[in-house]
Protein backbone atom coordinates (compact mmCIF):
# COMPACT_ATOMS: atom_id res chain seq x y z
CA UNK A 1 0.00 0.00 0.00
CA UNK A 2 2.86 2.38 0.79
CA UNK A 3 4.51 1.78 -2.57
CA UNK A 4 1.23 2.19 -4.46
CA UNK A 5 0.54 5.42 -2.57
CA UNK A 6 4.01 6.70 -3.50
CA UNK A 7 3.47 5.72 -7.15
CA UNK A 8 0.17 7.62 -7.18
CA UNK A 9 1.88 10.64 -5.60
CA UNK A 10 4.70 10.51 -8.17
CA UNK A 11 2.16 10.29 -11.02
CA UNK A 12 0.22 13.25 -9.65
CA UNK A 13 3.47 15.21 -9.28
CA UNK A 14 4.38 14.43 -12.90
CA UNK A 15 0.99 15.71 -14.09
CA UNK A 16 1.42 18.89 -12.05
CA UNK A 17 4.96 19.28 -13.42
CA UNK A 18 3.60 18.99 -16.96
CA UNK A 19 1.02 21.70 -16.27
CA UNK A 20 3.69 23.79 -14.54
CA UNK A 21 5.94 23.53 -17.59
CA UNK A 22 3.17 25.07 -19.69
CA UNK A 23 2.74 27.94 -17.20
CA UNK A 24 6.50 28.49 -16.92
CA UNK A 25 6.99 28.51 -20.68
CA UNK A 26 4.10 30.92 -21.13
CA UNK A 27 5.49 33.26 -18.48
CA UNK A 28 8.99 33.12 -19.98
CA UNK A 29 7.63 33.74 -23.47
CA UNK A 30 5.61 36.74 -22.28
CA UNK A 31 8.51 38.32 -20.38
CA UNK A 32 11.38 37.70 -22.82
CA UNK A 33 9.50 37.64 -26.13
CA UNK A 34 11.06 34.37 -27.23
CA UNK A 35 10.20 33.02 -30.62
CA UNK A 36 7.49 30.40 -30.78
CA UNK A 37 10.03 27.76 -31.84
CA UNK A 38 12.32 28.50 -28.88
CA UNK A 39 9.41 28.51 -26.45
CA UNK A 40 8.21 25.19 -27.86
CA UNK A 41 11.68 23.66 -27.49
CA UNK A 42 11.91 24.91 -23.90
CA UNK A 43 8.48 23.47 -23.14
CA UNK A 44 9.38 20.09 -24.67
CA UNK A 45 12.61 20.02 -22.64
CA UNK A 46 10.74 20.62 -19.38
CA UNK A 47 8.10 18.08 -20.35
CA UNK A 48 10.77 15.50 -21.17
CA UNK A 49 12.51 16.03 -17.82
CA UNK A 50 9.21 15.59 -15.94
CA UNK A 51 8.40 12.46 -17.96
CA UNK A 52 11.88 10.97 -17.42
CA UNK A 53 11.73 11.61 -13.67
CA UNK A 54 8.30 9.94 -13.53
CA UNK A 55 9.50 6.91 -15.52
CA UNK A 56 12.54 6.37 -13.28
CA UNK A 57 10.71 6.83 -9.97
CA UNK A 58 7.76 4.71 -11.08
CA UNK A 59 10.15 1.93 -12.16
CA UNK A 60 11.97 2.01 -8.81
CA UNK A 61 8.74 1.86 -6.82
CA UNK A 62 7.20 -0.91 -8.93
CA UNK A 63 10.40 -2.99 -8.79
CA UNK A 64 10.66 -2.48 -5.02
CA UNK A 65 7.39 -4.43 -4.71
CA UNK A 66 9.38 -7.55 -5.64
CA UNK A 67 11.51 -7.18 -2.50
CA UNK A 68 8.41 -6.54 -0.38
CA UNK A 69 6.84 -9.81 -1.57
CA UNK A 70 9.89 -12.04 -1.95
CA UNK A 71 12.02 -10.90 0.99
CA UNK A 72 9.23 -9.41 3.13
CA UNK A 73 11.01 -6.05 3.47
CA UNK A 74 9.44 -2.74 4.35
CA UNK A 75 8.69 -0.27 1.57
CA UNK A 76 11.68 2.03 2.11
CA UNK A 77 14.09 -0.88 2.69
CA UNK A 78 12.81 -2.40 -0.55
CA UNK A 79 13.64 0.82 -2.43
CA UNK A 80 17.21 0.66 -1.07
CA UNK A 81 17.41 -3.02 -2.06
CA UNK A 82 16.29 -2.07 -5.57
CA UNK A 83 19.12 0.46 -5.77
CA UNK A 84 21.59 -2.22 -4.62
CA UNK A 85 20.21 -4.61 -7.26
CA UNK A 86 20.84 -1.98 -9.94
CA UNK A 87 24.41 -1.52 -8.71
CA UNK A 88 25.23 -5.23 -8.40
CA UNK A 89 23.48 -6.49 -11.56
CA UNK A 90 23.36 -3.46 -13.82
CA UNK A 91 23.67 -5.47 -17.02
CA UNK A 92 20.91 -7.92 -16.20
CA UNK A 93 18.53 -5.18 -15.08
CA UNK A 94 19.17 -3.13 -18.24
CA UNK A 95 18.87 -6.11 -20.59
CA UNK A 96 15.65 -7.48 -19.09
CA UNK A 97 14.08 -4.03 -18.79
CA UNK A 98 15.04 -3.10 -22.36
CA UNK A 99 13.72 -6.30 -23.96
CA UNK A 100 10.41 -6.25 -22.11
CA UNK A 101 9.92 -2.54 -22.78
CA UNK A 102 10.65 -3.08 -26.49
CA UNK A 103 8.08 -5.88 -26.54
CA UNK A 104 5.61 -3.60 -24.75
CA UNK A 105 6.27 -0.81 -27.26
CA UNK A 106 5.75 -3.28 -30.12
CA UNK A 107 2.35 -4.42 -28.90
CA UNK A 108 1.38 -0.79 -28.19
CA UNK A 109 2.23 0.26 -31.75
CA UNK A 110 0.44 -2.81 -33.11
CA UNK A 111 -2.67 -2.15 -31.02
CA UNK A 112 -2.64 1.54 -31.97
CA UNK A 113 -2.34 0.75 -35.69
CA UNK A 114 -5.04 -1.91 -35.51
CA UNK A 115 -7.31 0.44 -33.59
CA UNK A 116 -6.94 3.23 -36.15
CA UNK A 117 -7.48 0.74 -39.00
CA UNK A 118 -10.71 -0.51 -37.44
CA UNK A 119 -11.77 3.07 -36.70
CA UNK A 120 -11.25 3.95 -40.35
CA UNK A 121 -13.71 1.22 -41.33
CA UNK A 122 -16.57 2.82 -39.39
CA UNK A 123 -18.33 3.72 -42.66
CA UNK A 124 -18.36 0.08 -43.76
CA UNK A 125 -18.91 -1.75 -40.46
CA UNK A 126 -21.12 0.83 -38.70
CA UNK A 127 -20.54 2.12 -35.17
CA UNK A 128 -21.63 -0.91 -33.10
CA UNK A 129 -19.23 -3.51 -34.58
CA UNK A 130 -16.39 -0.93 -34.62
CA UNK A 131 -16.83 -0.21 -30.90
CA UNK A 132 -16.98 -3.96 -30.22
CA UNK A 133 -13.70 -4.54 -32.07
CA UNK A 134 -12.05 -1.53 -30.41
CA UNK A 135 -13.04 -2.90 -27.01
CA UNK A 136 -11.43 -6.28 -27.70
CA UNK A 137 -8.30 -4.64 -29.12
CA UNK A 138 -7.97 -2.72 -25.86
CA UNK A 139 -8.58 -5.86 -23.78
CA UNK A 140 -5.94 -7.84 -25.68
CA UNK A 141 -3.45 -4.99 -25.42
CA UNK A 142 -3.92 -4.62 -21.65
CA UNK A 143 -3.62 -8.41 -21.19
CA UNK A 144 -0.37 -8.51 -23.18
CA UNK A 145 0.99 -5.44 -21.37
CA UNK A 146 0.26 -7.04 -17.99
CA UNK A 147 1.93 -10.26 -19.18
CA UNK A 148 5.15 -8.45 -20.11
CA UNK A 149 5.06 -6.43 -16.88
CA UNK A 150 4.72 -9.64 -14.83
CA UNK A 151 7.44 -11.34 -16.86
CA UNK A 152 9.79 -8.43 -16.18
CA UNK A 153 9.15 -8.67 -12.45
CA UNK A 154 9.70 -12.44 -12.64
CA UNK A 155 13.09 -11.78 -14.24
CA UNK A 156 13.97 -9.54 -11.30
CA UNK A 157 12.89 -12.29 -8.88
CA UNK A 158 15.34 -14.65 -10.58
CA UNK A 159 18.10 -12.01 -10.30
CA UNK A 160 17.43 -11.64 -6.58
CA UNK A 161 17.91 -15.38 -6.19
CA UNK A 162 14.71 -16.92 -7.44
CA UNK A 163 15.42 -20.65 -7.97
CA UNK A 164 17.60 -20.96 -4.87
CA UNK A 165 15.07 -18.95 -2.87
CA UNK A 166 12.22 -21.12 -4.10
CA UNK A 167 14.15 -24.26 -3.10
CA UNK A 168 14.88 -22.83 0.35
CA UNK A 169 11.22 -21.89 0.82
CA UNK A 170 10.14 -25.39 -0.19
CA UNK A 171 12.62 -26.80 2.31
CA UNK A 172 11.21 -24.55 5.03
CA UNK A 173 7.68 -25.73 4.23
CA UNK A 174 8.57 -29.40 4.78
CA UNK A 175 7.36 -30.49 8.23
CA UNK A 176 10.17 -31.08 10.67
CA UNK A 177 8.47 -33.94 12.55
CA UNK A 178 8.86 -37.64 11.88
CA UNK A 179 7.76 -38.75 8.46
CA UNK A 180 4.61 -40.86 8.43
CA UNK A 181 5.03 -44.37 7.04
CA UNK A 182 3.82 -44.97 3.52
CA UNK A 183 2.02 -48.22 4.34
CA UNK A 184 0.15 -49.57 7.36
CA UNK A 185 1.63 -52.56 9.12
CA UNK A 186 -1.09 -55.21 8.75
CA UNK A 187 0.42 -57.33 11.50
CA UNK A 188 -0.38 -54.68 14.08
CA UNK A 189 -2.95 -56.23 16.47
CA UNK A 190 -4.73 -53.00 17.23
CA UNK A 191 -5.75 -52.76 13.57
CA UNK A 192 -7.05 -56.32 13.35
CA UNK A 193 -10.77 -57.07 13.50
CA UNK A 194 -10.05 -60.56 14.87
CA UNK A 195 -10.75 -60.99 18.58
CA UNK A 196 -7.73 -61.29 20.81
CA UNK A 197 -7.20 -64.71 22.45
CA UNK A 198 -8.32 -64.96 26.07
CA UNK A 199 -5.51 -65.01 28.59
Secondary structure per residue as TSV (DSSP state, phi and psi in degrees):
chain	resnum	aa	ss	phi	psi
A	1	X	-	360.0	-38.9
A	2	X	H	-63.7	-44.3
A	3	X	H	-65.8	-40.5
A	4	X	H	-66.6	-36.8
A	5	X	H	-63.3	-42.9
A	6	X	H	-65.2	-38.2
A	7	X	H	-64.3	-40.7
A	8	X	H	-64.7	-39.6
A	9	X	H	-66.0	-40.1
A	10	X	H	-65.4	-40.8
A	11	X	H	-63.6	-44.1
A	12	X	H	-62.6	-39.8
A	13	X	H	-64.4	-37.3
A	14	X	H	-66.4	-38.9
A	15	X	H	-64.3	-44.0
A	16	X	H	-64.7	-36.6
A	17	X	H	-65.5	-37.2
A	18	X	H	-64.0	-42.9
A	19	X	H	-66.9	-37.6
A	20	X	H	-65.9	-32.8
A	21	X	H	-65.4	-34.8
A	22	X	H	-65.2	-46.0
A	23	X	H	-65.0	-40.9
A	24	X	H	-66.4	-42.1
A	25	X	H	-64.1	-41.2
A	26	X	H	-64.2	-41.5
A	27	X	H	-65.8	-42.6
A	28	X	H	-64.8	-40.1
A	29	X	H	-65.3	-38.9
A	30	X	H	-70.6	-33.9
A	31	X	H	-86.0	-32.7
A	32	X	H	-107.2	-6.2
A	33	X	-	56.2	46.6
A	34	X	-	-65.2	159.5
A	35	X	-	-72.3	160.5
A	36	X	H	-62.6	-38.0
A	37	X	H	-64.8	-43.8
A	38	X	H	-66.3	-40.5
A	39	X	H	-64.4	-38.8
A	40	X	H	-66.3	-40.8
A	41	X	H	-64.2	-41.4
A	42	X	H	-63.0	-41.9
A	43	X	H	-64.8	-42.5
A	44	X	H	-64.8	-35.6
A	45	X	H	-64.6	-45.6
A	46	X	H	-63.8	-41.3
A	47	X	H	-64.8	-39.0
A	48	X	H	-65.8	-41.0
A	49	X	H	-63.4	-42.3
A	50	X	H	-64.3	-42.0
A	51	X	H	-65.9	-42.2
A	52	X	H	-65.2	-41.6
A	53	X	H	-62.6	-40.3
A	54	X	H	-65.1	-43.5
A	55	X	H	-60.2	-46.3
A	56	X	H	-66.6	-47.8
A	57	X	H	-66.4	-40.0
A	58	X	H	-64.5	-38.4
A	59	X	H	-64.2	-45.7
A	60	X	H	-59.5	-45.3
A	61	X	H	-70.2	-37.0
A	62	X	H	-71.5	-36.3
A	63	X	H	-72.4	-30.4
A	64	X	H	-62.9	-23.9
A	65	X	H	-61.5	-27.8
A	66	X	H	-62.4	-43.2
A	67	X	H	-69.4	-33.0
A	68	X	H	-63.9	-42.3
A	69	X	H	-79.1	-48.2
A	70	X	H	-76.2	-45.3
A	71	X	S	-106.0	2.0
A	72	X	-	56.4	45.1
A	73	X	-	-93.2	162.5
A	74	X	-	-74.0	168.7
A	75	X	H	-61.7	-47.3
A	76	X	H	-73.6	-34.0
A	77	X	H	-65.5	-35.9
A	78	X	H	-65.7	-35.9
A	79	X	H	-64.5	-42.1
A	80	X	H	-64.3	-39.3
A	81	X	H	-64.7	-35.0
A	82	X	H	-64.9	-40.2
A	83	X	H	-63.9	-39.5
A	84	X	H	-66.3	-37.1
A	85	X	H	-62.5	-40.2
A	86	X	H	-65.9	-33.5
A	87	X	H	-75.9	-39.5
A	88	X	H	-82.1	-31.4
A	89	X	S	-131.0	56.9
A	90	X	H	-60.5	-44.3
A	91	X	H	-62.8	-46.6
A	92	X	H	-64.2	-40.8
A	93	X	H	-64.7	-43.8
A	94	X	H	-66.3	-42.4
A	95	X	H	-66.2	-49.0
A	96	X	H	-64.9	-43.2
A	97	X	H	-63.0	-40.6
A	98	X	H	-66.3	-46.1
A	99	X	H	-65.4	-42.7
A	100	X	H	-70.7	-34.2
A	101	X	H	-70.2	-35.6
A	102	X	H	-65.0	-40.6
A	103	X	H	-63.6	-41.3
A	104	X	H	-62.8	-43.5
A	105	X	H	-62.8	-37.4
A	106	X	H	-63.5	-45.2
A	107	X	H	-71.0	-29.0
A	108	X	H	-66.4	-45.8
A	109	X	H	-64.2	-41.0
A	110	X	H	-63.4	-43.4
A	111	X	H	-66.4	-38.9
A	112	X	H	-64.7	-45.2
A	113	X	H	-63.7	-42.9
A	114	X	H	-64.6	-40.3
A	115	X	H	-62.5	-43.7
A	116	X	H	-68.0	-34.2
A	117	X	H	-64.7	-45.7
A	118	X	H	-65.2	-39.1
A	119	X	H	-64.5	-32.2
A	120	X	H	-70.3	-18.2
A	121	X	T	-93.6	18.4
A	122	X	H	-65.1	-28.1
A	123	X	H	-70.9	-27.3
A	124	X	H	-91.2	-43.2
A	125	X	H	-92.6	-11.1
A	126	X	H	72.1	169.2
A	127	X	H	-70.3	-41.5
A	128	X	H	-59.6	-55.5
A	129	X	H	-61.5	-34.4
A	130	X	H	-64.5	-45.7
A	131	X	H	-63.4	-37.1
A	132	X	H	-61.7	-47.1
A	133	X	H	-66.1	-39.3
A	134	X	H	-62.9	-38.7
A	135	X	H	-61.0	-45.4
A	136	X	H	-72.7	-29.4
A	137	X	H	-63.4	-43.3
A	138	X	H	-64.7	-41.5
A	139	X	H	-62.4	-45.9
A	140	X	H	-65.3	-37.9
A	141	X	H	-64.2	-47.0
A	142	X	H	-64.3	-37.0
A	143	X	H	-64.2	-44.1
A	144	X	H	-67.2	-38.8
A	145	X	H	-64.1	-41.8
A	146	X	H	-65.4	-36.1
A	147	X	H	-62.0	-47.3
A	148	X	H	-68.0	-35.4
A	149	X	H	-64.0	-44.2
A	150	X	H	-66.4	-39.2
A	151	X	H	-64.0	-37.4
A	152	X	H	-65.0	-43.1
A	153	X	H	-65.6	-35.3
A	154	X	H	-64.1	-36.3
A	155	X	H	-63.7	-38.0
A	156	X	H	-68.0	-35.1
A	157	X	H	-61.2	-41.9
A	158	X	H	-64.8	-38.2
A	159	X	H	-65.0	-36.6
A	160	X	H	-65.1	-29.6
A	161	X	H	133.3	43.0
A	162	X	H	-58.3	-62.2
A	163	X	H	-60.9	-43.7
A	164	X	H	-65.3	-38.5
A	165	X	H	-67.0	-38.6
A	166	X	H	-64.8	-40.2
A	167	X	H	-64.2	-41.2
A	168	X	H	-67.5	-35.7
A	169	X	H	-68.3	-39.3
A	170	X	H	-62.8	-38.9
A	171	X	H	-66.1	-35.9
A	172	X	H	-70.3	-26.4
A	173	X	H	-81.7	-10.7
A	174	X	S	-73.0	130.4
A	175	X	-	-62.9	142.0
A	176	X	-	-87.2	-8.3
A	177	X	S	-75.0	-178.3
A	178	X	-	-65.7	144.4
A	179	X	-	-78.4	134.4
A	180	X	-	-71.5	144.4
A	181	X	-	-67.1	150.6
A	182	X	S	-74.3	-32.0
A	183	X	S	-126.7	157.1
A	184	X	-	-91.1	135.0
A	185	X	-	-74.8	110.2
A	186	X	T	-71.5	-16.0
A	187	X	T	-83.0	-2.8
A	188	X	-	-69.2	124.1
A	189	X	G	-67.2	-30.0
A	190	X	G	-68.3	-20.7
A	191	X	G	-93.2	-3.9
A	192	X	-	-84.3	144.5
A	193	X	-	-94.2	3.2
A	194	X	S	-80.7	139.7
A	195	X	-	-67.5	143.7
A	196	X	-	-72.1	144.4
A	197	X	-	-65.9	143.4
A	198	X	-	-70.1	140.6
A	199	X	-	-113.3	360.0
